[in-house]
């Protein structure tokens, strides 16, 4: 799990430094009316999909305990000021079947990433 946490932290730091400041206000990141997604579309692909959805479905496919994924989700929701987005993501990932072949695992991860990324882009702004 340390490899995941180090990668997550490094990627999050790069994202935070690369994103324009208008994505944040005095209380942190602005979110959509439902509180689930960042207001800025530029966060949908890199943070929601490429980073977090990929992380959680990869953990699922590798057989990592759900408690580890949920701990990461809760702290990430808090850091990014989201209202349970990553927690919901973990629950959905762990409801999905775990596959045995590399091809099926990769397909499950890609489909999960695309589903969450699409959901973020479709969120009312």
ABEGO torsion letter per residue (X at the ends): XAAAAAAAAAAAAAAAAABBAAABBAAEBBBBAAGABBABAAAAAAAAAAAAAAAAAAAAAAGBBAAAAAAAAAAAAAAAGBBGAAAAAAAAAAABBBBABAAAAAAAAAAAAAAAAAAAAABBX
